Amino acid sequence: MSKPRVPRQTPPRSVPSAWQAALAGGAADPLKRAEWLASLDHQLRIALPLQLAAHARLANVDGNRLVYSVDGPAWSSRLRLSGDAILEAARSLGLAVDALAIRVVRMPAQPGVGVTPPTPRGSASGSERNALRTVRALIAQGPAGDPGDENAPKSTRADRLRARRPSRPEGAS
């Protein structure tokens, strides 16, 4: 009797992730550079003062200079004061840099910092809608509330005079 034939199994091939596929394709050079810059930014962040690190980001290494982007002129000044420490840290990582360029940009230096997504219209909860209705009703009532309410605003002489004066038609001046 012959043995039943078992199909030969090939080892499973791993499916590359989208990131690995992109790095293997023709767009690999810019993606590898962006990954390298992000890694370098992370390593140089240690040389920055703690408050400044949230507002400054390494944007590029252009020849012999580091290019940083910051989110305001005050942070640009603080980064310039820390320039020697940053350049020393970059040299210790093997970069041949001797200058620091700073660009002020009008957006958060780190993705996601200080950015809150807008809430879509109509997404208020039931309690928020009820509170808004109550506020609108109180505004429509005007300052004259319950006459017996001791916390109600007191009417002034100008309010009493305005109440006595007849309203003008729209076209009259």
C-alpha positions as CSV (number, residue, x, y, z in Angstrom):
1,M,0.0,0.0,0.0
2,S,1.2,3.4,-0.8
3,K,1.2,6.4,1.5
4,P,-1.3,9.1,0.9
5,R,0.4,12.0,-0.8
6,V,0.6,15.2,1.4
7,P,0.9,18.4,-0.5
8,R,4.2,20.2,0.1
9,Q,3.7,23.3,2.1
10,T,5.6,26.4,1.3
11,P,6.6,28.7,4.1
12,P,4.1,31.6,4.4
13,R,5.4,34.8,2.9
14,S,5.1,37.9,5.0
15,V,3.0,40.6,3.4
16,P,4.8,43.9,3.5
17,S,3.2,46.8,5.3
18,A,2.3,49.9,3.3
19,W,5.4,51.7,4.8
20,Q,7.7,48.8,3.8
21,A,6.2,48.7,0.3
22,A,6.7,52.5,-0.1
23,L,10.3,52.3,1.1
24,A,11.0,49.5,-1.5
25,G,9.4,51.5,-4.4
26,G,10.6,54.5,-6.4
27,A,9.6,56.9,-3.7
28,A,12.0,55.5,-1.2
29,D,14.6,58.3,-1.1
30,P,12.2,61.1,0.1
31,L,10.5,58.7,2.6
32,K,13.8,57.5,4.0
33,R,15.0,61.1,4.3
34,A,11.8,62.1,6.1
35,E,12.2,59.1,8.4
36,W,15.9,60.0,9.1
37,L,14.9,63.7,9.8
38,A,12.2,62.5,12.2
39,S,14.7,60.3,14.0
40,L,17.3,63.1,14.1
41,D,14.7,65.5,15.5
42,H,13.9,63.1,18.2
43,Q,17.6,62.7,19.1
44,L,18.3,66.5,19.1
45,R,15.1,67.3,21.1
46,I,17.1,66.2,24.2
47,A,19.4,69.3,23.8
48,L,16.4,71.7,23.8
49,P,15.0,73.2,26.9
50,L,11.7,71.4,27.9
51,Q,9.4,74.3,27.1
52,L,11.0,75.0,23.8
53,A,10.9,71.4,22.7
54,A,7.1,71.6,22.2
55,H,7.4,74.6,19.9
56,A,10.4,73.7,17.8
57,R,10.9,71.0,15.2
58,L,13.8,70.1,13.0
59,A,12.7,70.8,9.4
60,N,15.9,70.0,7.4
61,V,19.6,69.5,7.4
62,D,20.8,71.7,4.5
63,G,24.5,71.2,3.9
64,N,26.3,72.4,7.0
65,R,23.3,74.0,8.7
66,L,20.3,72.7,10.7
67,V,17.0,74.3,9.7
68,Y,14.4,74.5,12.5
69,S,10.8,75.6,12.3
70,V,9.2,77.3,15.4
71,D,5.7,78.6,15.9
72,G,6.4,82.1,17.0
73,P,9.0,84.8,17.1
74,A,9.6,84.5,20.8
75,W,10.4,80.8,20.4
76,S,12.8,81.7,17.6
77,S,14.7,83.9,20.0
78,R,14.8,81.1,22.6
79,L,16.0,78.6,20.0
80,R,18.7,81.0,18.9
81,L,19.9,81.2,22.5
82,S,20.1,77.4,22.7
83,G,21.9,77.2,19.3
84,D,25.3,76.2,20.6
85,A,23.9,73.3,22.6
86,I,21.9,72.1,19.6
87,L,24.9,72.3,17.3
88,E,27.1,70.4,19.8
89,A,24.5,67.7,20.1
90,A,24.3,67.4,16.3
91,R,28.1,67.2,16.0
92,S,28.1,64.5,18.6
93,L,25.7,62.5,16.4
94,G,28.2,62.8,13.5
95,L,26.8,65.7,11.6
96,A,29.1,68.3,10.2
97,V,27.0,71.3,11.0
98,D,28.2,74.8,12.0
99,A,25.1,77.0,11.5
100,L,21.5,77.2,12.6
101,A,18.6,78.5,10.5
102,I,15.2,79.2,12.1
103,R,12.0,79.6,10.2
104,V,8.9,81.0,12.0
105,V,5.7,79.2,10.8
106,R,2.1,80.0,11.8
107,M,1.1,76.5,12.7
108,P,2.0,74.0,15.5
109,A,5.6,72.9,15.3
110,Q,4.6,69.3,16.3
111,P,1.7,67.6,14.5
112,G,-1.3,67.5,16.8
113,V,0.0,69.9,19.4
114,G,-2.6,72.7,20.1
115,V,-4.9,71.5,17.4
116,T,-8.4,70.6,18.4
117,P,-10.7,69.3,15.7
118,P,-13.8,71.4,15.1
119,T,-17.0,69.9,16.4
120,P,-19.6,69.3,13.7
121,R,-22.7,71.5,13.8
122,G,-25.7,69.8,15.4
123,S,-23.7,67.5,17.6
124,A,-24.8,69.2,20.9
125,S,-26.1,66.9,23.5
126,G,-29.7,67.1,24.8
127,S,-28.6,68.9,27.9
128,E,-26.7,71.5,25.9
129,R,-29.7,72.1,23.7
130,N,-31.9,72.6,26.7
131,A,-29.4,75.0,28.3
132,L,-29.3,77.0,25.1
133,R,-33.1,77.2,24.9
134,T,-33.2,78.4,28.5
135,V,-30.6,81.1,27.8
136,R,-32.5,82.2,24.7
137,A,-35.7,82.5,26.6
138,L,-34.0,84.5,29.4
139,I,-32.5,86.9,26.8
140,A,-35.8,87.3,25.1
141,Q,-37.5,88.2,28.4
142,G,-35.1,91.1,28.9
143,P,-33.8,92.6,32.1
144,A,-37.3,92.9,33.7
145,G,-37.7,89.6,35.4
146,D,-40.0,88.7,38.3
147,P,-40.7,92.0,40.2
148,G,-40.4,90.2,43.5
149,D,-37.0,88.8,42.6
150,E,-34.4,90.4,44.8
151,N,-31.5,89.3,42.5
152,A,-33.2,90.9,39.4
153,P,-31.3,93.8,38.0
154,K,-32.7,97.2,39.2
155,S,-34.2,99.4,36.5
156,T,-32.4,102.7,36.0
157,R,-33.9,106.1,35.2
158,A,-32.8,105.6,31.6
159,D,-34.7,102.3,31.4
160,R,-37.8,104.0,32.7
161,L,-37.6,106.8,30.2
162,R,-37.0,104.4,27.3
163,A,-40.1,102.5,28.4
164,R,-42.3,105.6,28.3
165,R,-41.0,106.9,24.9
166,P,-43.1,105.6,21.9
167,S,-41.1,103.6,19.4
168,R,-40.3,105.2,16.1
169,P,-41.3,103.9,12.8
170,E,-38.5,102.3,10.8
171,G,-38.1,105.0,8.1
172,A,-38.2,107.9,10.6
173,S,-35.0,109.6,12.0
